[in-house]
Amino acid sequence: MSSSPSSIGRSGAALLIVFWLIGALSLIIAVSLKLLKQDLDTALLDSKEFRATQLAETGLALAAHPDVEKEDPLLVRVYQNGVEGYRVRLTTEAAKINPNYVLIRGQVSLLSQLFLNWGLDETEATEVAESLKDWVDEDELAELNGAERDWYLEQEREGYPFDRPFYNLDEMALSRGMERVAEVRPDWRSFFSLLSRGPIDVNHADAETLAAAAEVPLDAARSFVELRVGPDLLPETEDDLLYQSVDEALGALGSFLPADQRADRFTVNDSMVRIESTGWVDNFEKTVVLVLQSKSPNPIVMSRREQSRLR
């Protein structure tokens, strides 16, 4: 007995609906599995971050103890065959340049030389440094190559400069020419700190900072740093050659700064402590940077900053 055309059509339509339902269910299952995987990945990442934070905090607590020195083996720990651990770098905030300190004392040449070493030409370096000076001083008189309110108005940047010391490095980035500095040196912020007392610690500063502040060639500063870090060529380790006086260090550096400038620009073994503690779990890292006024039983915390990344 043959089927009627209408019954065949209904059977075909039903079959199409079944196929559509199978496809829809497959799509729903695939999406559900993807969402479940995302939830599991998120939960795993949260778990790693929690553990990495614990490890970083452990390193911080140990490094902040007055009796723990930078070469102490407690500052590096590895667990579970390298799956997790922490490492701590203990140094001083005085390794960096305090722009407020430098500019208020009129040490504009220090900054212009730094920018020159980074690749700016002499005109650019001078303009940027003198514009920074105009930003922090209270008067409306522009330096010879600087920038006061009129220049910023011409650039449709009303309200600048602030005519006061910088509150943070983001303000420093707003000054005339700093976008050019960022082009040649994207990490320029790592050379500056508003938390240091001002004088640069010759036992911890990098070669570029020393070259600009001591007014010596960059190659001479690099040779000085290579000698200072000792045979292992690693900073902040037990074999570092630490100078006990500014004059001794600058003599080794080959600097001929006058005595008054030496005392104003440099120090040795500054007590402003910078602790960088990184905890890791597998491919996840959590770094906490703490700046203390000094290492004492009751330290004063000047700053705390955290960052996370997948490595």
DRENLUMMAR-231564 format. One record per residue (C-alpha): residue in three letters; residue number from 1; x, y, z. Coordinates in steps of 0.05 Angstrom, whole numbers, always signed. Layout:
BEGIN
ALA_NUM_X_Y_Z
...
***
This chain:
BEGIN
MET_1_+0_+0_+0
SER_2_+32_+65_-22
SER_3_+38_+126_+23
SER_4_+4_+189_+4
PRO_5_+45_+251_-15
SER_6_+20_+287_+47
SER_7_+44_+233_+95
ILE_8_+113_+232_+61
GLY_9_+117_+307_+68
ARG_10_+100_+303_+142
SER_11_+152_+250_+153
GLY_12_+206_+292_+118
ALA_13_+188_+353_+159
ALA_14_+191_+313_+223
LEU_15_+259_+286_+203
LEU_16_+284_+356_+190
ILE_17_+259_+378_+259
VAL_18_+296_+319_+291
PHE_19_+360_+339_+255
TRP_20_+350_+411_+276
LEU_21_+340_+391_+348
ILE_22_+402_+347_+347
GLY_23_+442_+406_+319
ALA_24_+413_+454_+370
LEU_25_+428_+406_+428
SER_26_+499_+396_+402
LEU_27_+509_+471_+400
ILE_28_+481_+478_+471
ILE_29_+527_+423_+496
ALA_30_+587_+454_+462
VAL_31_+572_+523_+491
SER_32_+560_+493_+560
LEU_33_+626_+455_+558
LYS_34_+662_+519_+536
LEU_35_+631_+559_+593
LEU_36_+648_+503_+642
LYS_37_+720_+504_+618
GLN_38_+722_+580_+626
ASP_39_+694_+573_+697
LEU_40_+746_+520_+713
ASP_41_+802_+562_+683
THR_42_+779_+622_+723
ALA_43_+775_+582_+787
LEU_44_+845_+553_+774
LEU_45_+873_+623_+760
ASP_46_+840_+650_+824
SER_47_+871_+592_+862
LYS_48_+940_+607_+833
GLU_49_+934_+681_+848
PHE_50_+914_+667_+920
ARG_51_+973_+621_+931
ALA_52_+1022_+667_+894
THR_53_+999_+724_+938
GLN_54_+1011_+683_+1000
LEU_55_+1082_+667_+977
ALA_56_+1096_+740_+959
GLU_57_+1071_+763_+1027
THR_58_+1116_+711_+1061
GLY_59_+1175_+741_+1025
LEU_60_+1155_+811_+1045
ALA_61_+1148_+793_+1118
LEU_62_+1217_+761_+1120
ALA_63_+1251_+817_+1082
ALA_64_+1221_+871_+1127
HIS_65_+1253_+840_+1189
PRO_66_+1311_+883_+1214
ASP_67_+1359_+825_+1219
VAL_68_+1349_+800_+1147
GLU_69_+1401_+824_+1098
LYS_70_+1396_+825_+1022
GLU_71_+1440_+763_+1013
ASP_72_+1400_+721_+1063
PRO_73_+1381_+653_+1033
LEU_74_+1312_+660_+1064
LEU_75_+1296_+711_+1009
VAL_76_+1292_+656_+956
ARG_77_+1250_+593_+965
VAL_78_+1228_+541_+914
TYR_79_+1177_+487_+930
GLN_80_+1148_+426_+895
ASN_81_+1206_+419_+846
GLY_82_+1199_+489_+821
VAL_83_+1123_+491_+814
GLU_84_+1118_+547_+864
GLY_85_+1161_+593_+906
TYR_86_+1181_+664_+920
ARG_87_+1241_+709_+909
VAL_88_+1255_+777_+941
ARG_89_+1299_+834_+919
LEU_90_+1319_+880_+975
THR_91_+1348_+947_+956
THR_92_+1336_+1022_+968
GLU_93_+1289_+1073_+938
ALA_94_+1349_+1120_+935
ALA_95_+1374_+1083_+874
LYS_96_+1324_+1125_+835
ILE_97_+1321_+1199_+818
ASN_98_+1272_+1241_+857
PRO_99_+1250_+1293_+804
ASN_100_+1221_+1341_+856
TYR_101_+1286_+1341_+895
VAL_102_+1329_+1351_+833
LEU_103_+1286_+1406_+802
ILE_104_+1275_+1446_+866
ARG_105_+1350_+1449_+874
GLY_106_+1360_+1472_+803
GLN_107_+1396_+1409_+780
VAL_108_+1365_+1414_+711
SER_109_+1429_+1391_+677
LEU_110_+1424_+1324_+711
LEU_111_+1357_+1310_+676
SER_112_+1378_+1339_+609
GLN_113_+1440_+1295_+609
LEU_114_+1397_+1234_+626
PHE_115_+1351_+1249_+568
LEU_116_+1411_+1261_+523
ASN_117_+1439_+1193_+541
TRP_118_+1371_+1162_+524
GLY_119_+1374_+1188_+453
LEU_120_+1343_+1258_+452
ASP_121_+1383_+1311_+416
GLU_122_+1411_+1368_+457
THR_123_+1354_+1417_+441
GLU_124_+1301_+1366_+459
ALA_125_+1336_+1345_+523
THR_126_+1343_+1417_+546
GLU_127_+1271_+1435_+530
VAL_128_+1243_+1375_+567
ALA_129_+1287_+1386_+629
GLU_130_+1273_+1461_+633
SER_131_+1198_+1450_+622
LEU_132_+1198_+1402_+681
LYS_133_+1232_+1457_+721
ASP_134_+1177_+1506_+701
TRP_135_+1124_+1455_+722
VAL_136_+1149_+1450_+794
ASP_137_+1169_+1522_+808
GLU_138_+1117_+1572_+833
ASP_139_+1130_+1630_+787
GLU_140_+1103_+1645_+717
LEU_141_+1172_+1659_+688
ALA_142_+1191_+1607_+636
GLU_143_+1262_+1580_+633
LEU_144_+1299_+1599_+570
ASN_145_+1277_+1534_+536
GLY_146_+1221_+1517_+583
ALA_147_+1145_+1523_+582
GLU_148_+1097_+1561_+626
ARG_149_+1022_+1573_+620
ASP_150_+1024_+1610_+553
TRP_151_+1057_+1551_+518
TYR_152_+1005_+1501_+544
LEU_153_+948_+1548_+524
GLU_154_+976_+1550_+453
GLN_155_+972_+1474_+454
GLU_156_+900_+1478_+480
ARG_157_+922_+1447_+546
GLU_158_+889_+1494_+595
GLY_159_+907_+1489_+668
TYR_160_+979_+1468_+659
PRO_161_+1031_+1471_+689
PHE_162_+1011_+1461_+762
ASP_163_+1068_+1503_+789
ARG_164_+1081_+1456_+847
PRO_165_+1120_+1392_+858
PHE_166_+1095_+1329_+825
TYR_167_+1047_+1287_+865
ASN_168_+1059_+1226_+821
LEU_169_+1096_+1206_+759
ASP_170_+1033_+1209_+717
GLU_171_+1035_+1284_+728
MET_172_+1107_+1285_+705
ALA_173_+1085_+1252_+640
LEU_174_+1041_+1313_+625
SER_175_+1099_+1362_+621
ARG_176_+1122_+1388_+554
GLY_177_+1164_+1339_+514
MET_178_+1154_+1279_+560
GLU_179_+1117_+1243_+504
ARG_180_+1183_+1245_+465
VAL_181_+1220_+1216_+526
ALA_182_+1168_+1160_+527
GLU_183_+1183_+1145_+453
VAL_184_+1257_+1134_+464
ARG_185_+1251_+1105_+534
PRO_186_+1182_+1072_+547
ASP_187_+1206_+1049_+617
TRP_188_+1227_+1120_+639
ARG_189_+1184_+1115_+702
SER_190_+1229_+1060_+729
PHE_191_+1286_+1111_+737
PHE_192_+1246_+1159_+781
SER_193_+1214_+1158_+850
LEU_194_+1179_+1211_+891
LEU_195_+1190_+1171_+954
SER_196_+1266_+1176_+960
ARG_197_+1297_+1229_+1005
GLY_198_+1333_+1258_+944
PRO_199_+1407_+1241_+944
ILE_200_+1423_+1181_+899
ASP_201_+1455_+1120_+931
VAL_202_+1519_+1105_+893
ASN_203_+1519_+1034_+918
HIS_204_+1453_+1017_+884
ALA_205_+1439_+1065_+827
ASP_206_+1442_+1040_+754
ALA_207_+1495_+1064_+705
GLU_208_+1450_+1113_+668
THR_209_+1429_+1148_+732
LEU_210_+1501_+1151_+757
ALA_211_+1528_+1178_+690
ALA_212_+1478_+1235_+690
ALA_213_+1485_+1253_+764
ALA_214_+1560_+1246_+769
GLU_215_+1572_+1279_+701
VAL_216_+1614_+1223_+674
PRO_217_+1611_+1184_+607
LEU_218_+1561_+1127_+605
ASP_219_+1616_+1077_+591
ALA_220_+1653_+1098_+654
ALA_221_+1589_+1089_+695
ARG_222_+1577_+1020_+665
SER_223_+1648_+999_+683
PHE_224_+1637_+1025_+754
VAL_225_+1573_+984_+761
GLU_226_+1607_+921_+734
LEU_227_+1661_+929_+787
ARG_228_+1610_+945_+841
VAL_229_+1566_+883_+830
GLY_230_+1626_+836_+840
PRO_231_+1649_+773_+804
ASP_232_+1579_+743_+798
LEU_233_+1556_+805_+759
LEU_234_+1491_+804_+797
PRO_235_+1467_+865_+837
GLU_236_+1445_+860_+910
THR_237_+1487_+797_+925
GLU_238_+1539_+781_+977
ASP_239_+1600_+796_+933
ASP_240_+1579_+868_+917
LEU_241_+1632_+921_+928
LEU_242_+1598_+972_+973
TYR_243_+1630_+1040_+984
GLN_244_+1630_+1071_+1052
SER_245_+1635_+1143_+1029
VAL_246_+1611_+1185_+971
ASP_247_+1680_+1212_+957
GLU_248_+1709_+1142_+952
ALA_249_+1654_+1120_+904
LEU_250_+1659_+1182_+860
GLY_251_+1734_+1175_+858
ALA_252_+1726_+1104_+830
LEU_253_+1674_+1131_+782
GLY_254_+1721_+1185_+757
SER_255_+1675_+1243_+775
PHE_256_+1701_+1313_+787
LEU_257_+1639_+1344_+817
PRO_258_+1652_+1400_+868
ALA_259_+1646_+1380_+941
ASP_260_+1580_+1416_+953
GLN_261_+1547_+1382_+893
ARG_262_+1573_+1314_+915
ALA_263_+1539_+1321_+983
ASP_264_+1475_+1346_+951
ARG_265_+1469_+1293_+897
PHE_266_+1495_+1229_+929
THR_267_+1493_+1185_+990
VAL_268_+1514_+1115_+1011
ASN_269_+1473_+1060_+1042
ASP_270_+1408_+1100_+1047
SER_271_+1357_+1072_+1096
MET_272_+1296_+1081_+1052
VAL_273_+1282_+1007_+1037
ARG_274_+1250_+979_+974
ILE_275_+1226_+907_+976
GLU_276_+1203_+872_+913
SER_277_+1173_+804_+930
THR_278_+1149_+758_+875
GLY_279_+1110_+694_+889
TRP_280_+1096_+645_+833
VAL_281_+1053_+584_+821
ASP_282_+1065_+548_+756
ASN_283_+1059_+603_+703
PHE_284_+1027_+656_+747
GLU_285_+1067_+710_+783
LYS_286_+1045_+761_+836
THR_287_+1094_+817_+854
VAL_288_+1086_+863_+913
VAL_289_+1131_+925_+918
LEU_290_+1136_+956_+987
VAL_291_+1174_+1019_+1005
LEU_292_+1192_+1028_+1079
GLN_293_+1222_+1089_+1112
SER_294_+1271_+1042_+1146
LYS_295_+1278_+970_+1170
SER_296_+1257_+974_+1243
PRO_297_+1211_+936_+1290
ASN_298_+1156_+986_+1272
PRO_299_+1170_+1006_+1200
ILE_300_+1132_+1063_+1166
VAL_301_+1102_+1040_+1100
MET_302_+1111_+1095_+1047
SER_303_+1081_+1058_+989
ARG_304_+1052_+990_+968
ARG_305_+1040_+967_+897
GLU_306_+1018_+900_+868
GLN_307_+1019_+870_+798
SER_308_+1003_+802_+769
ARG_309_+1023_+769_+704
LEU_310_+1025_+703_+667
ARG_311_+1097_+684_+649
***
